[in-house]
Amino acid sequence: MLVQEISIVEKNEINELIEKKNALNNLAKVLNESNDKELYKRCKDELAKINKLYTEWWEKVINEYQLENNKNDELYVDAINGIIFK
């Protein structure tokens, strides 16, 4: 069910965050602490930053579009079409 259309800027922001998050998750699967501890640590640190930005993006969008009433529902974003749905 469509909840909200988002701006092109917001769509691009979340698309970039999702791409980075997926890439870092995949990299973390390939790496492990025994391969290259420093690179693994950098990957995990960067992933933590991206996860924080992802959470902040959702908080900003929920506030901007007054979606607080949907907090008990699981909201999803379609970063290609620029929509939030549940």
HELIX and SHEET records of a PDB file:
HELIX    1   1 ILE A    8  VAL A   30  1                                  23    
HELIX    2   2 LYS A   37  GLU A   64  1                                  28    
HELIX    3   3 GLU A   68  ASN A   70  5                                   3    
SHEET    1   A 3 LEU A   2  GLU A   5  0                                        
SHEET    2   A 3 ILE A  83  PHE A  85 -1                                        
SHEET    3   A 3 TYR A  76  ASP A  78 -1                                        
END                                                                             
